[in-house]
Amino acid sequence: MNLYRDEGIVLRTQKLGEADRIVTVLTKRTGKVRGVAKGVRRTKSRFGARLEPFTHVDLQLHTGRSLDVITQAETLRPYGEGLVSDYPRYTAGTAMLETADRLTVGEKEPALRQFLLLLGGLRTLVEGGHEARLVLDAYFLRSLAVAGYAPALESCARCSTPAIRAFAIAAGGVVCGGCRPPGAAVPAAETIGLMIALTRGDWASADASESRHRAECSGLVAAYLQWHLEHGIRSLRHVERV
């Protein structure tokens, strides 16, 4: 029997048969794994309670042909417990899980940085020190950067000129007047500054930003993310916008 252990964050679950469940987990060492948890949909299954979305778990799995089998699960931290009673934070967390799932396309391909970003994002959400949407936008920007899709924010995405005039999603971020394509957004300088602060983890500047710049930032970041994923993030429709 080929067994292995790893820790991870449960991204989503789906029913399988009458009593089983397929659990998708972003793990620290193995990458994204889909495993079968047998019997977890039976009444009072403690095993199943440890495999709910948002849970940071330590797992033992048996390698299968198409799906691995989860044989043990121990909770490291149940982040969902700190989110379910706060709608803005819960919906932001749900969007994080969906984005992590979309950005880690291949199964069993190590994605340590994406795992650490998600873990840190959920921890920050639960701690409650920053507005939920700011935490979500910071997660989006950083996870995009890890995936190789970081938007240009300080010089033109096309010619590297520092004179910024607009934000063009298809061009890769901010652009100068000469490179600005038709239909490009023209955000406030403070909005671009907020995006830079979130990318760098400058929370003092991000927390001091105005609500109108946060709203503009959220719109641009969401559009940029979904353009690169080539899919909409369904959970974003539920995220509380200021």
Backbone torsions as a table, in degrees:
resi	resn	phi	psi	omega
1	MET	NA	124.0	-177.5
2	ASN	-90.7	98.5	-178.7
3	LEU	-103.7	148.4	172.3
4	TYR	-147.6	158.1	179.6
5	ARG	-119.4	150.0	175.6
6	ASP	-163.7	160.8	172.3
7	GLU	-108.5	151.9	-178.3
8	GLY	-165.5	179.5	178.5
9	ILE	-117.0	127.8	-179.9
10	VAL	-71.9	122.1	-178.8
11	LEU	-90.9	-43.4	-178.3
12	ARG	-164.1	165.1	176.7
13	THR	-136.8	158.2	175.0
14	GLN	-148.5	150.4	-176.1
15	LYS	-70.1	147.3	174.8
16	LEU	-140.5	115.4	-178.0
17	GLY	65.1	-151.7	-175.9
18	GLU	-90.1	-25.0	-173.3
19	ALA	-133.2	-9.5	-174.1
20	ASP	-99.8	171.9	179.6
21	ARG	-147.8	140.4	171.8
22	ILE	-91.0	126.3	-177.1
23	VAL	-115.6	124.2	176.9
24	THR	-99.3	124.5	-173.9
25	VAL	-128.5	134.5	171.0
26	LEU	-93.1	110.1	-174.1
27	THR	-99.4	164.3	-175.3
28	LYS	-71.8	-41.5	-174.2
29	ARG	-107.4	-35.9	-172.7
30	THR	-88.5	-24.7	-174.1
31	GLY	98.4	-151.6	-179.3
32	LYS	-80.0	130.2	-177.3
33	VAL	-129.2	138.5	171.2
34	ARG	-111.2	122.7	-177.4
35	GLY	-130.8	152.4	177.3
36	VAL	-93.1	128.4	173.4
37	ALA	-106.3	110.4	-172.4
38	LYS	-83.1	133.6	174.2
39	GLY	75.2	9.2	-172.2
40	VAL	-77.0	-12.8	-179.9
41	ARG	-91.7	3.1	173.6
42	ARG	-73.2	153.5	-178.3
43	THR	-57.0	137.9	174.7
44	LYS	62.5	35.0	177.4
45	SER	-82.8	108.2	177.5
46	ARG	-68.4	-32.0	178.3
47	PHE	-59.3	-44.1	-179.6
48	GLY	-66.6	-34.4	-179.7
49	ALA	-63.9	-24.0	179.4
50	ARG	-84.0	-4.3	-175.3
51	LEU	-120.4	36.8	176.6
52	GLU	-92.1	152.8	177.1
53	PRO	-52.6	146.6	-178.3
54	PHE	85.3	-12.0	-174.9
55	THR	-79.8	131.8	172.9
56	HIS	-89.9	116.0	-171.2
57	VAL	-127.5	155.3	169.5
58	ASP	-104.5	125.3	-171.8
59	LEU	-121.1	149.2	164.2
60	GLN	-118.3	130.7	-176.7
61	LEU	-129.6	151.5	173.5
62	HIS	-107.6	124.8	-178.2
63	THR	-66.4	125.8	178.8
64	GLY	-112.0	-178.5	-178.4
65	ARG	-70.7	-52.4	179.2
66	SER	-112.5	-37.2	178.2
67	LEU	-127.9	138.2	174.4
68	ASP	-75.8	164.5	179.2
69	VAL	-115.1	125.0	179.1
70	ILE	-81.6	117.2	-177.2
71	THR	-102.0	-24.0	177.0
72	GLN	-144.7	148.6	176.6
73	ALA	-149.8	125.8	176.7
74	GLU	-124.0	130.2	-178.9
75	THR	-72.5	127.7	172.9
76	LEU	-93.6	-44.3	172.8
77	ARG	-158.3	124.5	-179.5
78	PRO	-88.6	82.1	-175.8
79	TYR	-61.0	-27.6	179.7
80	GLY	-59.6	-32.4	-179.1
81	GLU	-62.7	-31.5	-179.9
82	GLY	-87.1	-2.2	-176.0
83	LEU	-114.2	-29.8	-170.7
84	VAL	-62.8	-25.3	-178.4
85	SER	-90.8	-0.1	-178.3
86	ASP	-126.0	100.5	-171.8
87	TYR	-57.8	-47.7	179.6
88	PRO	-59.5	-39.4	-178.9
89	ARG	-74.2	-36.8	178.1
90	TYR	-64.2	-46.1	-179.1
91	THR	-67.9	-35.7	175.7
92	ALA	-63.6	-42.4	178.4
93	GLY	-63.3	-39.9	178.2
94	THR	-61.8	-40.2	177.4
95	ALA	-65.3	-34.4	176.7
96	MET	-64.5	-46.0	-179.8
97	LEU	-60.7	-43.7	-179.2
98	GLU	-64.8	-40.1	179.4
99	THR	-66.5	-42.5	177.9
100	ALA	-60.3	-39.5	178.8
101	ASP	-63.9	-42.3	-177.9
102	ARG	-71.8	-35.6	-175.9
103	LEU	-78.9	-22.4	176.7
104	THR	-102.1	81.8	-171.0
105	VAL	-69.5	-50.7	-176.3
106	GLY	-80.7	144.2	176.4
107	GLU	-85.3	145.0	178.7
108	LYS	58.3	35.2	171.3
109	GLU	-111.2	113.1	-175.2
110	PRO	-48.3	133.1	-178.5
111	ALA	-141.8	58.4	-174.3
112	LEU	-58.2	-45.0	-176.6
113	ARG	-65.9	-37.8	176.5
114	GLN	-65.8	-39.9	176.9
115	PHE	-60.3	-47.8	-178.0
116	LEU	-65.5	-37.7	177.1
117	LEU	-62.9	-44.8	179.9
118	LEU	-65.3	-43.9	179.0
119	LEU	-60.1	-45.7	178.9
120	GLY	-65.9	-38.0	179.1
121	GLY	-64.7	-44.2	178.8
122	LEU	-65.4	-39.9	178.9
123	ARG	-62.9	-42.8	179.6
124	THR	-65.4	-39.4	177.0
125	LEU	-60.2	-46.6	-177.3
126	VAL	-66.6	-37.0	-179.4
127	GLU	-65.7	-28.5	172.4
128	GLY	74.1	19.7	-177.9
129	GLY	-80.9	-13.7	-177.8
130	HIS	-136.0	155.0	178.3
131	GLU	-57.0	138.7	-175.1
132	ALA	-56.3	-42.7	-176.6
133	ARG	-68.6	-32.1	175.4
134	LEU	-64.8	-42.3	179.0
135	VAL	-62.5	-42.6	179.9
136	LEU	-63.7	-46.1	-179.8
137	ASP	-64.1	-37.5	176.3
138	ALA	-63.0	-41.9	177.9
139	TYR	-63.1	-45.0	179.0
140	PHE	-57.1	-50.2	-176.2
141	LEU	-63.0	-41.9	-177.3
142	ARG	-73.6	-39.2	179.2
143	SER	-67.8	-34.8	174.4
144	LEU	-63.4	-40.8	179.6
145	ALA	-62.8	-42.9	179.1
146	VAL	-63.2	-35.8	-179.9
147	ALA	-78.5	-4.5	178.2
148	GLY	94.1	14.6	-177.0
149	TYR	-117.1	28.7	-178.3
150	ALA	-59.1	129.9	177.3
151	PRO	-74.6	144.6	172.7
152	ALA	-70.5	129.5	-176.3
153	LEU	-126.5	-14.4	-174.8
154	GLU	-118.9	-11.3	175.2
155	SER	-153.0	160.0	-174.7
156	CYS	-55.2	130.9	-179.0
157	ALA	-64.7	-20.4	-176.0
158	ARG	-101.6	-39.4	-175.3
159	CYS	-125.1	-0.9	177.3
160	SER	70.5	10.5	175.6
161	THR	-66.5	135.5	-178.5
162	PRO	-75.6	-8.6	-179.3
163	ALA	-79.5	100.5	-174.6
164	ILE	-91.8	132.0	-179.8
165	ARG	-122.7	-25.6	-173.4
166	ALA	-158.3	174.8	176.7
167	PHE	-124.4	118.0	-177.7
168	ALA	-119.2	113.1	-174.9
169	ILE	-60.0	-49.8	-177.0
170	ALA	-66.1	-26.0	179.8
171	ALA	-79.6	-18.7	178.1
172	GLY	106.6	15.6	177.0
173	GLY	135.2	-142.8	-177.0
174	VAL	-72.7	148.3	179.9
175	VAL	-136.2	157.7	176.9
176	CYS	-85.1	176.3	-179.2
177	GLY	-61.7	-38.7	-178.0
178	GLY	-71.5	-26.8	-177.6
179	CYS	-101.6	-1.0	-175.8
180	ARG	-67.1	120.1	178.6
181	PRO	-82.8	161.0	176.9
182	PRO	-59.8	139.8	177.4
183	GLY	85.2	1.5	179.5
184	ALA	-67.6	143.5	178.4
185	ALA	-73.9	151.5	178.1
186	VAL	-122.0	81.0	-178.4
187	PRO	-76.3	161.7	175.8
188	ALA	-66.1	151.5	178.3
189	ALA	-59.3	-33.5	179.3
190	GLU	-65.7	-30.6	178.7
191	THR	-68.1	-44.8	176.8
192	ILE	-63.6	-39.3	177.3
193	GLY	-60.9	-37.5	177.8
194	LEU	-66.2	-42.6	178.6
195	MET	-61.1	-39.2	177.6
196	ILE	-65.1	-43.3	179.9
197	ALA	-61.9	-42.4	-179.9
198	LEU	-66.6	-37.3	178.7
199	THR	-65.2	-38.0	-177.5
200	ARG	-85.6	-11.6	-175.7
201	GLY	78.8	26.0	178.2
202	ASP	-85.0	81.2	-174.1
203	TRP	-71.0	-27.4	178.1
204	ALA	-61.1	-45.0	178.8
205	SER	-70.9	-41.2	-178.9
206	ALA	-63.6	-44.2	-178.7
207	ASP	-67.0	-24.9	-179.2
208	ALA	-87.2	-2.3	-177.1
209	SER	-71.0	157.5	179.7
210	GLU	-84.4	154.0	-175.8
211	SER	-60.5	-36.7	-178.6
212	ARG	-67.0	-33.7	177.9
213	HIS	-75.2	-33.1	175.8
214	ARG	-64.7	-42.5	-179.8
215	ALA	-64.5	-42.6	179.6
216	GLU	-66.1	-40.5	177.9
217	CYS	-61.0	-46.4	-178.4
218	SER	-60.5	-41.7	179.3
219	GLY	-63.3	-44.4	-179.9
220	LEU	-66.8	-43.8	-178.1
221	VAL	-64.9	-43.5	179.4
222	ALA	-62.7	-42.6	179.8
223	ALA	-66.2	-41.5	179.8
224	TYR	-64.4	-44.8	179.0
225	LEU	-59.4	-50.2	-174.9
226	GLN	-69.9	-28.8	175.8
227	TRP	-64.7	-42.1	-179.0
228	HIS	-74.2	-31.6	178.0
229	LEU	-76.9	-18.6	-176.6
230	GLU	61.5	22.6	176.7
231	HIS	-149.2	152.8	173.0
232	GLY	-78.6	151.5	172.3
233	ILE	-92.2	105.0	-172.7
234	ARG	-58.9	-37.1	-176.8
235	SER	-70.5	-15.4	-179.9
236	LEU	-64.0	-27.5	-179.1
237	ARG	-64.8	-19.5	-179.0
238	HIS	-96.8	-8.5	-176.5
239	VAL	-69.6	134.3	179.1
240	GLU	-69.9	125.0	175.5
241	ARG	-106.2	140.2	179.9
242	VAL	-79.1	NA	NA
